[in-house]
Amino acid sequence: MQNNIIENLKDLFKYSSENVVITDYDFNILWSNKSEDYFLFGGKSCRELFQNEQLPLKSGEYNVKQNGLTFACRIINYPDCENGIYVIQTDEEDIMFSFIKCHGIQEFFINQAGAVRQAITGITLSSSSLHKALEEADLYSDQKYLDIIMGNCYKLLKTVANTTELIRYTDGSIIIKKIDVSTVLKEFTKKCSEILERNIEIRTEVQEDLYIKADMERFVSCLLSLAVLVNGKNPENNIILFNAEKIGRFVSITVKADRSGFDGSSRVFTRTSELYEEDAVDSDLFVVSRFCRTFNGTLFVSGSSDDLRCFSLKFPYCDDVEPIAELSSTVRPYPEDKFTNYHIKLSEIADVFYY
């Protein structure tokens, strides 16, 4: 009876545009209409994806998380089979990507971003004047309340920046070219001071002749997001090391905080490490995860209790004979350049780290 049901389900779902797998109650994959690897989500099996849910699963929709991306999975439970089976369906794209690709949602956020920034500008100007007046009156104890106000303003400003930057990142066209990782990392290190000011120092240890195929601007955005993630708003992580090397047929990029006495080479990377819960909606982690997912990369994450996180990215080595993409000093324009007024440098919101 079980085999008959499975065969009928195969006929029903084999042409589905969604990714569909059939598993037993132990989450062993019995059939997939596409690639089974998709349901491993970079090393996390179906069992691990639903480990926090009460088993057996009931029919319905579940959200599962992997490396900062959230995916919607629809479950159909067939308990009447001999040992019970699940039909698990999910879209190609994660929830956040699908959400911000909606044109109506984009327009709403862009309009609200302008209003929020205008209001924050007014609060900032008023607070600065009041802060100066309190200082002249020697009322230093009352200045802490202004610091709290400004801290919250900066947090709101960063939220607006994150949202508009995600839309900007998602909405732009993708231009795939051969990238010289070594050259880009060296140039990236030089230019980082323009964006990160004195808050974060970037160091590199790179091999020569490392090539991958990707979008140049998104690659640079990914590198910057990795630096911010490793820093984690912790002053002890202000020196960040980028290491790039060729391992077999892959280019490996490892990013870690360069603390004194910290041996990053002894750290074991695993794709199944749990990330901090707040990372699920972090725009920087979204950028890194999307970059890996878009350009056939694999993201490894290693976390620890002392705010030390390492990231390791692995991409197929490109040995195609073709021109190498140049690293432009300017940002490629996006459609109608509609995000220019809302783009905020990290240096403009760096003060929030110290409140």
Secondary structure in CASP SS format (residue, H / E / C, confidence):
PFRMAT SS
TARGET T0000
AUTHOR 0000-0000-0000
METHOD secondary structure of the structure
MODEL  1
M C 1.00
Q H 1.00
N H 1.00
N H 1.00
I H 1.00
I H 1.00
E H 1.00
N H 1.00
L H 1.00
K H 1.00
D H 1.00
L H 1.00
F H 1.00
K C 1.00
Y C 1.00
S C 1.00
S C 1.00
E C 1.00
N E 1.00
V E 1.00
V E 1.00
I E 1.00
T E 1.00
D E 1.00
Y C 1.00
D C 1.00
F C 1.00
N C 1.00
I E 1.00
L E 1.00
W E 1.00
S E 1.00
N C 1.00
K C 1.00
S C 1.00
E H 1.00
D H 1.00
Y H 1.00
F H 1.00
L H 1.00
F C 1.00
G C 1.00
G C 1.00
K C 1.00
S C 1.00
C H 1.00
R H 1.00
E H 1.00
L H 1.00
F C 1.00
Q C 1.00
N C 1.00
E C 1.00
Q C 1.00
L C 1.00
P C 1.00
L C 1.00
K C 1.00
S C 1.00
G E 1.00
E E 1.00
Y E 1.00
N E 1.00
V E 1.00
K E 1.00
Q E 1.00
N C 1.00
G C 1.00
L E 1.00
T E 1.00
F E 1.00
A E 1.00
C E 1.00
R E 1.00
I E 1.00
I E 1.00
N E 1.00
Y E 1.00
P C 1.00
D C 1.00
C C 1.00
E C 1.00
N C 1.00
G C 1.00
I E 1.00
Y E 1.00
V E 1.00
I E 1.00
Q E 1.00
T E 1.00
D C 1.00
E C 1.00
E C 1.00
D C 1.00
I H 1.00
M H 1.00
F H 1.00
S H 1.00
F H 1.00
I H 1.00
K C 1.00
C C 1.00
H H 1.00
G H 1.00
I H 1.00
Q H 1.00
E H 1.00
F H 1.00
F H 1.00
I H 1.00
N H 1.00
Q H 1.00
A H 1.00
G H 1.00
A H 1.00
V H 1.00
R H 1.00
Q H 1.00
A H 1.00
I H 1.00
T H 1.00
G H 1.00
I H 1.00
T H 1.00
L H 1.00
S H 1.00
S H 1.00
S H 1.00
S H 1.00
L H 1.00
H H 1.00
K H 1.00
A H 1.00
L H 1.00
E H 1.00
E H 1.00
A C 1.00
D C 1.00
L C 1.00
Y H 1.00
S H 1.00
D H 1.00
Q H 1.00
K H 1.00
Y H 1.00
L H 1.00
D H 1.00
I H 1.00
I H 1.00
M H 1.00
G H 1.00
N H 1.00
C H 1.00
Y H 1.00
K H 1.00
L H 1.00
L H 1.00
K H 1.00
T H 1.00
V H 1.00
A H 1.00
N H 1.00
T H 1.00
T H 1.00
E H 1.00
L H 1.00
I H 1.00
R H 1.00
Y H 1.00
T H 1.00
D H 1.00
G C 1.00
S C 1.00
I C 1.00
I C 1.00
I E 1.00
K E 1.00
K E 1.00
I E 1.00
D E 1.00
V H 1.00
S H 1.00
T H 1.00
V H 1.00
L H 1.00
K H 1.00
E H 1.00
F H 1.00
T H 1.00
K H 1.00
K H 1.00
C H 1.00
S H 1.00
E H 1.00
I H 1.00
L H 1.00
E C 1.00
R C 1.00
N C 1.00
I C 1.00
E E 1.00
I E 1.00
R E 1.00
T E 1.00
E E 1.00
V E 1.00
Q C 1.00
E C 1.00
D C 1.00
L C 1.00
Y E 1.00
I E 1.00
K E 1.00
A E 1.00
D E 1.00
M H 1.00
E H 1.00
R H 1.00
F H 1.00
V H 1.00
S H 1.00
C H 1.00
L H 1.00
L H 1.00
S H 1.00
L H 1.00
A H 1.00
V H 1.00
L H 1.00
V H 1.00
N H 1.00
G C 1.00
K C 1.00
N C 1.00
P H 1.00
E H 1.00
N H 1.00
N C 1.00
I E 1.00
I E 1.00
L E 1.00
F E 1.00
N E 1.00
A E 1.00
E E 1.00
K E 1.00
I E 1.00
G C 1.00
R C 1.00
F E 1.00
V E 1.00
S E 1.00
I E 1.00
T E 1.00
V E 1.00
K E 1.00
A E 1.00
D C 1.00
R C 1.00
S C 1.00
G C 1.00
F C 1.00
D C 1.00
G H 1.00
S H 1.00
S H 1.00
R C 1.00
V C 1.00
F C 1.00
T E 1.00
R C 1.00
T C 1.00
S C 1.00
E C 1.00
L C 1.00
Y C 1.00
E H 1.00
E H 1.00
D H 1.00
A H 1.00
V H 1.00
D C 1.00
S H 1.00
D H 1.00
L H 1.00
F H 1.00
V H 1.00
V H 1.00
S H 1.00
R H 1.00
F H 1.00
C H 1.00
R H 1.00
T H 1.00
F C 1.00
N C 1.00
G C 1.00
T E 1.00
L E 1.00
F E 1.00
V E 1.00
S E 1.00
G C 1.00
S C 1.00
S C 1.00
D C 1.00
D C 1.00
L C 1.00
R C 1.00
C E 1.00
F E 1.00
S E 1.00
L E 1.00
K E 1.00
F E 1.00
P E 1.00
Y C 1.00
C C 1.00
D C 1.00
D C 1.00
V C 1.00
E C 1.00
P C 1.00
I E 1.00
A C 1.00
E C 1.00
L C 1.00
S C 1.00
S C 1.00
T C 1.00
V C 1.00
R C 1.00
P C 1.00
Y C 1.00
P H 1.00
E H 1.00
D H 1.00
K C 1.00
F C 1.00
T H 1.00
N H 1.00
Y H 1.00
H C 1.00
I C 1.00
K C 1.00
L H 1.00
S H 1.00
E H 1.00
I C 1.00
A H 1.00
D H 1.00
V H 1.00
F H 1.00
Y H 1.00
Y C 1.00
END
